[in-house]
Amino acid sequence: MKKQKSLLLSLPVLLGFFVMGFCDIVGISSDYVQRMFDWSPALTGFVPSMVFIWFLFLGIPIGNKMNQWGRKNTVLLSMAITIVGMFLPLFSYNSMTCVAAYALLGIGNAILQVSLNPLLNNVIRSGKMLTSSLTAGQVVKAISSLLGPEIVLFTVSHFSEDKWYYCFPVLGVITLLSAAWLMFTPIPREDRIEDHISVKDTFSLLSNKMILLLFLGVFFIVGVDVATNYISSKLMAIRFGWTETQVKFAPQVYFLCRTIGALLGAFMLAKVDEIKYFKVNIVACSVSLLLLIFVVSDVIDLALIGAVGFFASSVFPILYSVALKKRPDKANQISGLLITAISGGGIVTPAIGFSIANIGITAGVFIVFLCVAYLTYCAFTIK
């Protein structure tokens, strides 16, 4: 009975992971933004930064404030901000409102990622089940990421390419429904901490070598995720001359494989050692990227893009879960700290955009490989 109740309480929390996946539309939408406003590849590389840079500034302050606000209230605040951002382009669409919509999506998503993962801990108490549940959340997020391009393409086909941003209100309505369900779900609140916690206090956690290792791991796995999404369509267009219609399959293959990988991980991590699972998958991911650098074949390259998504899909929840279990008494602070590391998604992509513009597409793939190289070191260093 208690297990059934935990499952029911976790459902609206898991739906929040669907909202979390909305930020991944920056991959496909960056192509439309580039054409609409005639931006250069280097400038377009900053589109993901508009979303992910907020993790750098908001992760720790929100993690600290969450002690007073409560995790559920913080999640609801994030969804309210997201809703505002998603309806903003309907009133006026230009380069400024486009930037504002992305920024509000990023702000809402940053707050959501800080608060939603710990909120799952309010209803899932088992350590091994927490890792599995966090991975299940990543499955839901991956499904959202997979459907995101479809929502964009649906609005383009039913209106026009210039009206692609009509996908934003669709995402806004879904966020509103998710917020309403969570609002009326009686989730037990965590113990309230009245003590004032400073940003310095949170950063001091990095003095623990294991927390620092995991922090950088999150930085680079998010960099891999966002960068592969961002570069996949460009790689197929530059190497093989794929059309605008054809290149959309690349991020879709990536997200489909990531969804399958996360779904498999949700089952496997409830049964096998999470660090061993991490090692096997990250080595396979490294090999996939090495092959992607040197092999030039459209079918093989598309399969390798999918392989990166599959093998990297469970890395984030493993890193996050290990960190929470390392210091469960500092769960909110660790959550804020690790979510700050998600800014890696906004830092890696400009570097890739610059590399593509000045060196070539292979240089962009090599940067992704360097991120995975650190994660391989991380996997074999974690005790």
Residue pairs with C-beta under 8 A, 6 or more apart in sequence:
6 123
6 124
6 125
9 123
9 185
9 186
9 187
10 120
10 123
10 124
10 133
12 178
12 181
12 182
12 185
13 116
13 119
13 120
13 123
13 137
13 182
13 187
14 120
14 136
14 137
14 140
15 140
15 178
15 181
15 182
16 75
16 79
16 112
16 116
16 119
16 178
16 182
17 116
17 137
17 138
17 140
17 141
17 144
18 140
18 141
18 143
18 144
18 174
18 178
19 79
19 82
19 112
19 144
19 171
19 174
19 175
19 178
20 109
20 112
20 113
20 116
20 137
20 141
20 144
21 140
21 141
21 142
21 143
21 144
21 145
21 148
22 82
22 105
22 109
22 144
22 148
22 171
22 175
23 51
23 52
23 105
23 106
23 109
24 144
24 145
24 148
24 226
24 229
24 255
25 148
25 149
25 151
25 152
25 167
25 171
26 47
26 48
26 50
26 51
26 102
26 226
26 229
26 230
27 48
27 149
27 226
27 229
27 230
27 232
27 233
27 251
28 148
28 149
28 152
28 153
28 233
28 248
28 251
29 47
29 152
29 164
29 165
29 167
30 44
30 47
30 48
30 230
31 44
31 233
31 244
31 247
32 152
32 156
32 161
32 164
32 165
33 39
33 44
33 47
33 98
34 41
34 44
35 161
36 162
37 95
37 98
40 357
41 234
41 353
41 356
41 357
42 350
42 353
42 354
42 357
43 353
44 353
45 230
45 349
45 350
45 351
45 352
45 353
45 354
45 356
46 349
46 350
46 353
47 102
47 349
48 226
48 230
48 345
48 346
48 349
49 346
49 347
49 349
49 350
50 99
50 102
50 103
50 106
50 346
51 102
51 103
51 105
51 106
51 109
51 345
51 346
52 106
52 222
52 226
52 342
52 343
52 344
52 345
52 346
52 347
52 349
53 106
53 343
53 346
54 103
54 106
54 107
54 109
54 110
54 343
55 106
55 109
55 110
55 113
55 339
55 340
55 341
55 342
55 343
55 345
55 346
56 340
56 343
56 346
58 107
58 110
58 111
58 114
58 339
58 340
59 110
59 113
59 114
59 336
59 337
59 338
59 339
59 340
59 341
59 342
59 343
60 199
60 202
60 203
60 333
60 336
60 337
60 340
61 199
61 336
62 74
62 110
62 111
62 114
62 115
62 336
62 339
63 114
63 202
63 332
63 333
63 334
63 335
63 336
63 337
63 339
64 197
64 198
64 199
64 201
64 202
64 332
64 333
64 336
65 74
66 74
66 114
66 115
66 118
66 332
66 335
66 336
67 192
67 193
67 194
67 195
67 197
67 332
68 192
68 193
68 194
69 77
70 189
70 190
70 192
71 115
71 118
71 119
71 122
71 189
71 190
71 332
72 115
72 119
72 122
72 182
72 187
72 189
74 111
74 114
74 115
75 111
75 112
75 115
75 116
75 119
75 182
76 179
76 182
76 183
77 111
78 108
78 109
78 110
78 111
78 112
78 115
78 116
79 108
79 112
79 175
79 176
79 178
79 179
79 182
80 108
80 179
81 104
81 107
81 108
81 111
82 104
82 105
82 108
82 109
82 112
82 171
82 172
82 175
83 108
83 172
83 175
83 176
83 179
84 104
85 100
85 101
85 102
85 103
85 104
85 105
85 107
85 108
85 168
85 172
86 101
86 104
86 105
86 168
86 169
86 171
86 172
86 175
87 168
87 169
87 172
88 97
88 100
88 101
88 104
88 168
89 97
89 98
89 101
89 165
89 168
90 168
90 169
91 97
93 165
98 165
101 165
101 168
110 339
110 342
113 339
113 342
114 335
114 336
114 339
115 335
116 137
117 134
117 137
117 320
117 335
118 190
118 324
118 331
118 332
118 335
119 187
120 130
120 133
120 134
120 137
121 130
121 190
121 324
121 331
122 187
122 188
122 189
122 190
123 187
123 188
124 130
124 133
127 321
127 325
128 269
128 270
129 270
130 321
130 324
130 325
131 269
131 270
131 274
131 317
131 318
131 321
132 266
132 267
132 269
132 270
133 266
134 317
134 320
134 321
135 262
135 265
135 266
135 269
135 314
135 317
135 318
136 262
136 266
137 317
138 262
138 265
138 266
138 313
138 314
138 316
138 317
139 259
139 262
139 263
139 265
139 266
141 262
142 255
142 258
142 259
142 261
142 262
142 263
142 313
143 259
145 229
145 255
145 258
145 259
146 252
146 255
146 256
146 258
146 259
148 255
149 248
149 251
149 252
149 255
150 252
151 167
151 170
151 171
152 164
152 167
153 248
154 167
155 163
155 164
155 165
155 166
155 167
155 170
156 163
156 164
159 166
193 332
197 333
201 333
202 333
202 336
202 337
203 337
205 211
205 327
205 330
205 333
205 334
205 337
206 212
206 215
206 337
208 326
208 327
210 326
210 382
210 383
211 323
211 326
211 327
211 334
211 337
213 378
213 381
213 382
214 319
214 322
214 323
214 326
214 338
214 378
214 382
215 323
215 337
215 338
215 340
215 341
216 341
216 374
216 378
217 315
217 319
217 341
217 374
217 375
217 378
218 316
218 319
218 320
218 338
218 341
218 342
218 344
219 341
219 342
219 343
219 344
220 344
220 348
220 371
220 372
220 374
220 375
220 378
221 312
221 315
221 316
221 319
221 344
221 371
221 375
222 316
222 341
222 342
222 344
222 345
223 344
223 345
223 347
223 348
223 349
223 368
223 371
224 285
224 308
224 312
224 348
224 368
224 371
224 372
224 375
225 258
225 312
225 316
225 345
226 344
226 345
226 346
226 348
226 349
227 345
227 348
227 349
227 352
227 364
227 367
227 368
227 371
228 254
228 305
228 308
228 309
228 312
228 368
229 251
229 254
229 255
230 349
230 352
231 352
231 356
231 361
231 364
231 365
231 368
232 250
232 251
232 253
232 254
232 305
233 247
233 248
233 250
233 251
234 247
234 356
234 361
234 364
235 250
235 292
235 301
235 305
235 361
235 364
235 365
236 242
236 246
236 247
236 249
236 250
236 298
236 301
236 302
237 247
238 356
238 360
238 361
239 296
239 298
239 301
239 361
240 298
240 301
242 250
242 298
249 302
250 302
250 305
253 302
253 303
253 305
253 306
253 309
254 305
254 306
254 308
254 309
255 309
256 306
256 309
257 305
257 306
257 307
257 308
257 309
257 310
257 313
258 309
258 310
258 312
258 313
259 313
260 310
260 313
261 281
261 309
261 310
261 311
261 312
261 313
261 314
262 313
262 314
265 277
265 313
265 314
265 317
268 277
268 314
269 277
269 314
269 317
269 318
274 318
274 321
274 322
275 318
275 322
275 379
275 382
277 314
277 318
278 314
278 315
278 318
278 379
278 382
279 379
279 380
281 311
281 312
281 313
281 314
281 315
282 311
282 312
282 315
282 372
282 375
282 376
282 378
282 379
283 376
283 379
284 307
284 311
285 307
285 308
285 311
285 312
285 372
285 375
286 369
286 372
286 373
286 376
288 304
288 307
288 308
288 311
289 304
289 308
289 365
289 368
289 369
289 372
290 369
291 300
291 304
292 301
292 304
292 305
292 308
292 365
293 362
293 365
293 366
293 369
295 301
295 304
308 368
312 372
315 375
319 338
319 378
320 338
322 382
323 334
323 338
324 331
324 334
324 335
326 334
327 334
344 371
348 367
348 368
348 371
351 367
352 364
352 367
352 368
353 364
355 363
355 364
355 366
355 367
356 363
356 364
